[in-house]
Each structure stands twice: as structure tokens, then as C-alpha cells.
């Protein structure tokens, strides 16, 4: 778009004289907005990844121990809920996470740590579901990660400490 076209589009958008943007110009504006939102989303994703790298590491066995103890102490023993109950609770938290990401995508202010809190809820409920099913979530994650790496030809594998 040349300077004159840009001025006309700006005047039109502001309610002034000039013609409305043509469909190709409108598409260009939408594409530019979409690209800007993608850049903002990528920036927030990078910020979250950086924070995770600097955070204290959590072992799945430690999560399981504290998670099941707290559930029994404050809420109810893990086995009082069915796998369906735990899965639905986890899905609810995943939905809350998606809602925050959707707001972020729309340009609404969302603090990255709020998304992190919802992701943590998903992991906590995933662990409780795994406990209810008698699964070692850490082992499941390692096995699945390595399965996908092998299937896709990646040499990146997780080798857990003994």
C-alpha cells in the first residue's frame, strides 16, 4: 500500500473523507494483525519456557506423594473418585487454560503466570487420574516422549535417572 492509499484508509477508518479500504487492503490489514498476534503469542511462549528452565525441578514421584496425601487430607481419598471424575476435573482445567490462551490471542491482557497456574492444575489432576489408575505418570511421560521421538526420527530421548 502506498502512502496515499494508507492515508485514505486511515481517514476512512477515522470517519473522515475518502473511500473505504478495498477488499485486498482489508485482507492485508487482517493479515498484519494476525501476524502481530502470532508474534505476541510466540513472545509469551518463550517467556514461559524461560521461566520453566529457571524454576526448581519437580520429580513426578514427589508430586504423587504430596498430591495424594493432600487429596486425602483436604478433599477425599483418590479412590473415592472414579477415573471419569478425575478425567473430567483435568479436562475442566485444560478448558480454563485454553480460555486464557484464547483471550491472549485476542489481544486481551493475560499474565503468563495465570496460564502457568492453570497448566499446573492440569498436571496435578493428570497425576491424580494416573494414581487412580495405578499408573506412574513420570514413566508414562518418558515412554510416550521417547515413542514419539523414535517415530519421528528424532534422536532426542529422555533418559531418566535411576
Phi, psi and omega in degrees: 000130179278173185300319181295316178298318180298318179296317178298315181296319179294317179296319180295316180296329180274001179089011182270191179290160178120168181270157177290154179301143176286161181308318178298324178293320179297318178298318179299318180295318179295318179298318179297318178296316179299317178296320179296319178294321177299318179297319179296317179298316179298321180296316179294320178300318179296319179299316179298316180297320179295317179296320180297319181298325184270352182284158175296140182282141179247132175267144181297325180294325177291318176302312182301312182301307183289324182296311181290325177296314181295319179302314180293321183288316190257324185251279180192159177300147184306321184285354176282343175255144177283164173305324178297318178300312180294320180296319179293322177297317179297317180297323177299318178291323176297322177297319178296322177298312180299322179297319178294319179295322177298317178297319177299316180299326179281356179092007178284149180288122177223123179286130180306325181293336176292320175295318178300322179296320178291321176299321177298319177300320179299314181295318179300313179290326176298319178295319179293323175296314179298319178299316180299327181269358180075027181258147172269104185299320179301314179296319178299317181295314180299312181298316181292317179302312181293325177299314180292321178300314180295317182296325183266359178082015178279144176268001181275112180234153175265127177244095184294152176290144180295000000 
